[in-house]
């Protein structure tokens, strides 16, 4: 049993954002990677859960890709506040194919989620980190 009711949270509480791209899946992955890098994220981790699951358990999943993005300066500040927050690193942008030629790009804020579940402090320094990452994500979606 959960300690809280997830239905009590609004999309903004966890920093949910999404957008639709009209392009094929591979082009969308490249576009998301390039956009993330252009606004100040590095992309140190990326993988295709769909390819892995299709290969390992014959899952027959549609294209699904995860880009693990990181802004080193913000990550450093976050770890100064809470070493536990690293369990949620990196910030992910997920791309899945809703239908051929239409890709969903989804993000939820690990900084907001970390605070909600107690991995990060609820203080002014953390609020600054939430704001800084929020600005980067806003710039990402504006450019996307």
N, C-alpha and C positions, 0 to 999 in steps of 0.2 A: 504494500500500500504506500502510495506517495505521501510525503509530508505536506504537500500543497496540491491544490486543484489546478492543473494546467489550463483548464478552460477559463480560469479567472484572469489569465494574461491576455493582453491585447497584442497584436502584431508588433506594435511599437515597443512594447516591453522587452521583447527579445531582438529587436532591430531587424525584423524580417524585411527583406526587399526582394523584388523579382522583376524580371522584364522578359519580353518575348523577342526573339530574333528570327527574322525570316531569312534563313540560310540553311545550308546543310550542316550536319553535326560537326564535322571536322573543321569547317570554316568558322563555326561558332566558337569552338574550343580555341582556335588560333586568335580570333577576335577578342575573346574574353582575356586571354593571356596578355595580348598586346595592350589592351585597355588597362588592365591591372598594373602592368609595368609602367605605363605612361603617367599614372597618377601617384606613383610612389610605392607600390607594392612590388616586392620580388616574388617569384614563384618557385620556391625551393622543392616543392612536393607536388606531383601530379600523377594521377593514375585513373584507370578505367575499371570501376567495380563491375560494370556489365561484361567487359571482356573476361575478367578474372572468373566471375561466376558462370558465365557461359561455358568457359573452358573447364572449370573444376567440377561443377555440379549440373552441367547441361541445363542451365536456367532459362535460356531463350529470352534474355532481357534485351530491351531496346537500348540504343546508345545512351550511356550515362557516364559522365566524366567529372572528376573532382580536381580543381586547381587549388592547392594549398598556398595561400598568399601570406606574405609577411612584410611588415615595415619594421626593419631592425630597431630603429630608434624607439618606436612605440612598444615593441616587444620587450626591449630592455627596461623601459619604465614600468611595464606591467610586472615583470619578474622582480623588480625592486620592491613592489608592493605585495606580491604574493607568488611564491614559488609554485604553489598548487595550480595557478592559472596555466602553467605550461602544459598541464594535462589536456587543455582544450586547443593548444596551438596546432597548426596554424589556422588563420582565418580562411574559411573555405568559400569558394565560389563553385557552385554545382551547376552543371549543364546537362539537361536531359531532353531527349527528343519527345515532344508531345505528339507530333505527327511528322511525317517526312517533310522537310523544309521549314519546320517550326520548332525552335529550340527555346526551352525555358532556362533562364539564368537565375539562380536562387542564392541568397545569402542570409544568414542569421548572425547576429553579433555575439561572438564568443566573450567579449568584454562585458556585455550586459548579462548574458547567461551566467557567466562566472560570478558576477555579483549576486544574482538572484538565487543561486544554489549555494552560496557561501564559500566559494573558492577564492573570491576576491573581496577586499574590504568595501564597505559602504562609506567612503570618505571623499573629501574634496579632491585629493590626488587621483583617486580612481575615476571620479566624475570627469576630470580633465582627460584621462586616457580614453574614456568612453566617447567624449566629445571629439577628440582628435581622430580616433578610428572612424567615428561617424562621419566626419568631414571627408576622410579619404574614400569611404564607401559612397557618400553622396557624389563626390567627384567622379568616381568610377561609373555610377549609374547615369550621371549627366552626360558623360562621354560615350557610354555604351550605345 
